[in-house]
Amino acid sequence: MRVADVAARGFGSASDAYERGRPSYPPEVVSCLAGGLAVASGSIVVEVAAGTGKLTRLLTPTGARVVAVEPVAAMREVLVEQVPGVPVLAGVAEALPLAGASVEAVVVAQAFHWFEVGPALAEAARVLRSGGGLAMVWNDRDVSVPWVAELSALIEWDDRPVASYHDGDWAGAVADVAAFGPLVHRRFRLDQELDVATLVDRVLSTSYIAARPRAEQAALADQVRRLVAGMPERFALPYRTDLYWCQRR
Ligand SMILES: C[S@@+](CC[C@H](N)C(=O)[O-])C[C@H]1O[C@@H](n2cnc3c(N)ncnc32)[C@H](O)[C@@H]1O
């Protein structure tokens, strides 16, 4: 299995903070998947890089038969607690533990930037039935809000050892795979209601931060607390949520 070392170490040590601190997804994401990808009763949906099941728990009420794939054991353990009854497989996007032409939808939340994009798209095309589809979704902090821009400046280190959503040419990558039709894009808004402790969990669940020594994490947590010291007890962290999907020909 190929999982970046920083993902294995970071998500492996911060799965509880991840579950407490990371946002859910807007309900429109699931409505679009139901309309655009036939994520519906009876269809088989594989969620790749399912993490602690933030999106998984929104997919199961559609009645689809959801199968989660996630390489990091600590993330899988939280997923099993949070979304009981969903089959969870160890595996990576570049070598899915599924038969060819066996699922109606492949869904990936907040994770495609972790994958080797070409091999992961080829695997999605392999496991999808003709007429099925692939979806990718990302929550992207709204840095047009000044304090959110300051937060992002604190955590998006120039030398961070990971790619981000913004690094990918997702439409271009999909256009290179003959098996897929063009990528459709929709944008939604999401406000994550949180308090300071939850915001600190959000920051410390960032893979490359979770992989740093405890003292460094504590110093960063103090900077985050200072940044939001004047905020009300509960406040909103605003996101833009980008959803992309394409059909398997
Ligand atoms: C930011 S988390 C997203 C988790 C979840 N989908 C969510 O929406 O919260 C990224 C996830 O990608 C997983 N991951 C990293 N590399 C992967 C790979 N090559 N194949 C599958 N999953 C991978 C990590 O273990 C982690 O759970």
The ligand as an SDF file (V2000), in Angstrom:
LIG
                    3D

 27 29  0  0  0  0  0  0  0  0999 V2000
   -8.2070   14.9540    5.0360 C   0  0  0  0  0  0  0  0  0  0  0  0
   -8.5850   13.2650    5.2860 S   0  0  0  0  0  0  0  0  0  0  0  0
  -10.2320   13.1040    4.6180 C   0  0  0  0  0  0  0  0  0  0  0  0
  -11.0440   12.0720    5.3570 C   0  0  0  0  0  0  0  0  0  0  0  0
  -12.5320   12.0370    5.0390 C   0  0  0  0  0  0  0  0  0  0  0  0
  -12.7850   11.6950    3.6580 N   0  0  0  0  0  0  0  0  0  0  0  0
  -13.2150   13.3470    5.3620 C   0  0  0  0  0  0  0  0  0  0  0  0
  -13.9510   13.8700    4.5180 O   0  0  0  0  0  0  0  0  0  0  0  0
  -13.0420   13.8320    6.4780 O   0  0  0  0  0  0  0  0  0  0  0  0
   -7.5980   12.4850    4.0520 C   0  0  0  0  0  0  0  0  0  0  0  0
   -7.6930   10.9610    4.1250 C   0  0  0  0  0  0  0  0  0  0  0  0
   -7.0180   10.4090    2.9890 O   0  0  0  0  0  0  0  0  0  0  0  0
   -6.4170    9.1940    3.4000 C   0  0  0  0  0  0  0  0  0  0  0  0
   -5.3930    8.8480    2.3950 N   0  0  0  0  0  0  0  0  0  0  0  0
   -4.1720    9.3900    2.2390 C   0  0  0  0  0  0  0  0  0  0  0  0
   -3.5550    8.8170    1.1960 N   0  0  0  0  0  0  0  0  0  0  0  0
   -4.4120    7.9030    0.6660 C   0  0  0  0  0  0  0  0  0  0  0  0
   -4.3660    6.9940   -0.4410 C   0  0  0  0  0  0  0  0  0  0  0  0
   -3.2920    6.9390   -1.2260 N   0  0  0  0  0  0  0  0  0  0  0  0
   -5.4370    6.2070   -0.6710 N   0  0  0  0  0  0  0  0  0  0  0  0
   -6.5380    6.2940    0.1080 C   0  0  0  0  0  0  0  0  0  0  0  0
   -6.6410    7.1230    1.1670 N   0  0  0  0  0  0  0  0  0  0  0  0
   -5.5910    7.9260    1.4370 C   0  0  0  0  0  0  0  0  0  0  0  0
   -5.8910    9.5180    4.7810 C   0  0  0  0  0  0  0  0  0  0  0  0
   -5.5900    8.3730    5.5200 O   0  0  0  0  0  0  0  0  0  0  0  0
   -7.0300   10.3490    5.3590 C   0  0  0  0  0  0  0  0  0  0  0  0
   -7.9690    9.5620    6.0490 O   0  0  0  0  0  0  0  0  0  0  0  0
  1  2  1  0
  2  3  1  0
  2 10  1  0
  3  4  1  0
  4  5  1  0
  5  6  1  0
  5  7  1  0
  7  8  2  0
  7  9  1  0
 10 11  1  0
 11 12  1  0
 11 26  1  0
 12 13  1  0
 13 14  1  0
 13 24  1  0
 14 15  1  0
 14 23  1  0
 15 16  2  0
 16 17  1  0
 17 18  1  0
 17 23  2  0
 18 19  1  0
 18 20  2  0
 20 21  1  0
 21 22  2  0
 22 23  1  0
 24 25  1  0
 24 26  1  0
 26 27  1  0
M  CHG  2   2   1   9  -1
M  END
$$$$
